[in-house]
Each structure stands twice: as C-alpha cells, then as structure tokens.
C-alpha cells in the first residue's frame, strides 16, 4: 500500500506544480478573442480536451476498474490568422509567446463491461476552466496477455467545457493500436476532435459576442504504458495536433 500512496502523491504533486511554469490564462479570453484567432483557439482547445482518453490499446475487460489522475499539455498555442507577425501571434488568450504552455489535469475513472466495452468518466476544474465528460472504448479483438500480441481499440468520447467568457462542446473518435511486451506496452493512436466554441456576451470584441465557431482537427498520439507494482499503471505519451507538439501523463490504480 505504501508504494501506491507514494506514486499517487508524486503524480498529484506534479499535476499541481507544473502549472507554475505553464500559464493558464483562461480568464483572458474575453479580452483577446477576435475573428482572427477564434478558430485557432477552438482547434487548440479541442485537441487538448481530447488528449489522454486512452493509455493503451487493451480494454480492461469485464469487471476491470481503473482510477487516477491524468494530465495533458500543449507546448504552445497555434498562430491566429493575420497579415502581420504581430496579428498571427495574438491568440485568444493573449500574446502567443507570453501565454506559453497550457496545462490541464484530470481525474478519470474507467470500468470494464461486457462485449469488450469499457466506459469512462473524467472531470477537471483548473485555472478557470471546467470540463466534464466521458465515453466508451471497444476492443476490436479479445484481450490477450501473450507477448507480441496486437490490441486494436476504438474510442468515442464527448465533453462539455466552460470558462468565464466561453463554453464549448467536444466530440472525439480515435483508433488505437498497442503491442504487448514483457515490461511495457507501446501504443499509437489517431483520431479527430470536433469542437463547437461559443463566445460569451461579455467579450471585448463585439463582432464575436455570442458567436459560435465549429472546428475539426486531427490528433496523433504515441506513448508507453508501464505496469508497476501494487496494481499501479503509468503512461507517458506525446501527441501532435493543430497546436503542434503536446504531452500526456497518467498514473492510476488498475485492476
């Protein structure tokens, strides 16, 4: 039991100390959103919300259970539309270089169900952005512990997000493939995030007040999953979406 407490404490500490270096200016949306940057912001938000929905291509199986903290990060927001470099660097949260990295922690719980289906729920409330959602994972083949076995999986998810001056709905579909090795499981995945963003009535730019932006963007993920002692499960991954490079991490109890 001690190792569980130590590992969970380490990851929770990382989740809450990393943001000291990674800005999360969600409340600045109302001051900086414009017609030039609203679409890019919608794509960035969708890519970040959709990250971390899977940590391997293998389902839990009937009766399986998993719970723990997860985290997603994009290293730099994507450029806006504009004729000058200054216009392109003005994101919906402010200057692209000053905003820097964006970070979001989650709590996620997963449960194995019949017919090779897993269900999961996840939630986050951090630095002014609240997100809640969940989804289903379907194992295309039966789960196998045989070394070298390939495990393909389909993931469907939906989320709702809100902040001071915007709200969003998000839908995602991903295909994941992993391979079983003795000490770790590498996995790759690809999918599409579809996001609808609604600007609030209080934003400074009157041309985007109560306006909606719809955007779809592709996202690819590659990572490693490690089985640790005492039913602990660690996953580390990199992803690539409209914003460029991002990262994901998960540490959970898995039965």
N, C-alpha and C positions, 0 to 999 in steps of 0.2 A: 504493500500500500504506500510505502514511503516514496518509492520512485514515481508513482502516479502523481502524488502531491507535488513533488519537486518539479517534474516535467511540465505539469499543467501550470504551476506557478511561474516557471521560466517563460512559457509562451505568453501567458497573460501579461507578464511584465513587459515583454517585447511589444505586444499589441498596443500598450498604453504609453510606452516611452518613445517608440519610433516617431509618432506624430510631433514630437518636439522639434524634429528636424524636417518633417514633411508638413507643409502648410495645408490647412483645410478651410479655405475661406468661403464656405457655402453661403454665408450671410452677405457676401459681397456681390452676389448675383444681381440683386436689384439695382446696384449702382453701375454695373458694367455691361450687362446684356444688351445686345443690339441685333439688328438684322444681319450684320456681318458675322457674328460669332455664335448665334443661337443654334444653328445646325451642327456646327463642330462640337459644341458643348453637349448636345443631345447624343451624338455618337460616342463621345468620351464617357459620358455617364452610363450609357447602355453597356459599353464594354467592361466598365468597372463593376457594375451590378452583376453582370453575367459571369464574372470570374469566380472560380472556386466552387462551382456547383458539383464537381467530381474530383476525386483524388486517385482513381484507378478505373480500369475498365471492368472490374469484377463487382457484381452485386453482392449485397450482404447475404442474401438467401433468407428463406422463411425462418422467422424468429430472431434474426440478427438485429443488432442495435448498435448505434454509433452516436456519440455526442461530444462536442468540444468546440473550442474557439477556432476561427479561421480568419484570414486577413488577405486583402487584395491591395495592390498598389500600382498606380501608373506613374512613371518617372517624370513625364512632362506632358502637359495638355497639348492637343494639336492646334495648329495655326488656324486663325479665322480667315475669312475672305477679306480682300482689300487690295488696293493698288500700291500701297507702300509697306515697307517692312514694319513700321510702327502700327499700322492698321492690322496687319496679319498677326502681330504679337499681342494684340488686345483681346484676350479671351473673355468669356462671360464672367470670370472671377477676377479679372484684372490682368496686369502685365504678365505674359507667359513666363518670363524668367523669374519674376518675383513670386509668383504662385508656386512654382517648382513642382515637387512631387505631391500626389494626392493619395491618401491612405484611408482604408476603411476596414474596421474589424467586424466580425460576425460571431454569432452563436448559432450553431446548426445542429439539428437532431435528425437522425435517419433511422428508419425501421424497415426490416425485410418483410415482404408479404408474399403470398402465393403467386404462381405463374411467372416467376423470375422478375418480379417487380419490387422495387424499393420506393418508399415515399420519404420525403424530407421536408422540413420546415426550417426557415432561417430568419433571423432578425438582427437589426443593427440600429443604434441611435448614437450618433457620434458627431461632434462639432457642428451641430445644427442640421444634420441630415438624418432622417429616419427612414428605414427601409424594412419592409416585411414581405415575405413570400415563401414559396416552396415549389415542389414539383415531383416528378416521377422519373425513375430510371428503370429501363428494361434491358435485361441481359439477353442478348441475341442468341447466345449459346448457354448451355448449362455451366454453372460454376465448377472450376476444376483447380485442384492444388498440384497438378502434375507440372513438373519443371518444364519450361519451354512452351507451355500452353498459351494460346492467344485467347483473349477475352474481349469481344466487342460489346459495346453498350450504347443505347440511345438514351439521351437525357432531354426532358422537356421541363421548363421552369417558367414561372410568372412572378412578378414582383410589383409592388406599389411603393413609391418614394415621395417624400415631401420635405420641403425646407421652407424657410421664411418667405421666399418670393417665387417659388416654383413648386410644381408637383409633376410626377412622371409615372407612367406605367411601362412595364418592361416584359418582353416575352423572349424566350431563348429556346433554340433547339440545337443539340450538339451530338456528334458521333464520336465515340471514344474507343481506343484500342490499347490494351496493355498486354504485357508478356510476363509470365511468372519466372523469376529466378530465385535462387536459394535465399539470398539475403535482402533482395529489393525487387520492386516491380516498376519498370519504366512504363510510362504511358504517354500517349499523344491524343489530341482531340482537336476537332474543328467544328465550328458552328456559326450561327447567325444570331445577333441580338437585334431585336426590333423594339424601338423606344418611341414613346409619344411624350413630349415635354410641353407643359402648359405654363407660360409665364404669368405671374400674379398681377393683380391690378395696381400694385404699388411700385412697380419698377420705374426707374427714372425715364427710360426711353418710351415715349408714348406710342411709338409705332409698333412696339411688340407687346403692349399690355394686353393680357388675356389671349394672346396669340398662341397657336399650337404648332409644334414642329414634329414631323414624323421622320424617322431615320432608321435605316437598317445598315448594319455593319458586320463584317466577318471578324471572327476571332479564332486564333490558333493557340494551342497550349501544349507544352511538353514538360514532363516532370518525372520525379521519382517518389515512390511510396515505400516506406520502411516499416516493418513490423518490429516493434520494440517490446521489451519485457513487460509483464503485467498488463497485457491486452492494450498497450499503447500503440498508436498508429501515427506516424509522422509523414507528411507530404510536403515537398518543396517543388515549385514549378515556375516556369517563365511563360508569359503569354505575349502575343502580338496582336494588336487591334488597331483601330483608326488612330489612336494616340501614340502608336509605336510600341515600345517595349514596356512590359509590366511584370509583376511578380505576384505569386500566391504562396501561402503557407497554411498548414493545418496541423494541429496536434489534438488527437481525440482518443477517447476510450472506445474500443471496437470489440464486440462480442460476436 
